[in-house]
Amino acid sequence: MDVRPGGVWHSLDGVDYNNYIGVMSPERLLYSHGDGEEEPFRVTMTFDEH
């Protein structure tokens, strides 16, 4: 996944998805994902140092 603005998700099945939303560096990554046919879902990953 290219997390820069306008980045693309390069999937393992060879499909590229333009689904990047944003990075709140360094602790949060937000993106949406869908195939263009159905409503995309949004994902928020929050990273925490242990």
URLINUR-V892409 format. One record per residue. SS is DSSP state (H for helix, E for strand, L for the rest). OMEGA is omega in whole degrees, 0 to 359 (none if undefined). D_LAST is the distance of its C-alpha to the last C-alpha in Angstrom with 2 decimals. Layout:
BEGIN
SS/OMEGA/D_LAST  SS/OMEGA/D_LAST
END
This chain:
BEGIN
L/175/24.41  L/187/25.57  L/174/23.51  L/177/26.01  L/183/28.53  L/183/31.02  L/184/28.77  L/174/29.63  E/177/27.88  E/186/29.49  L/180/29.42  L/179/29.92  L/175/33.40  L/180/34.49  L/176/34.53  E/180/33.21  E/174/31.98  L/188/31.97  L/182/29.24  E/175/26.83  E/182/26.16  E/176/23.61  E/172/20.39  E/190/18.73  L/352/17.02  L/192/14.32  L/185/12.56  E/177/15.35  E/179/18.00  E/175/21.13  E/173/24.05  E/182/27.06  E/178/28.56  L/182/32.09  L/181/35.14  L/180/37.42  L/180/39.39  L/178/37.18  L/180/35.06  L/174/31.71  E/180/28.48  E/180/25.59  E/172/21.96  E/176/19.03  E/177/15.65  E/183/12.75  L/183/9.60  L/179/6.35  L/179/3.80  L/none/0.00
END
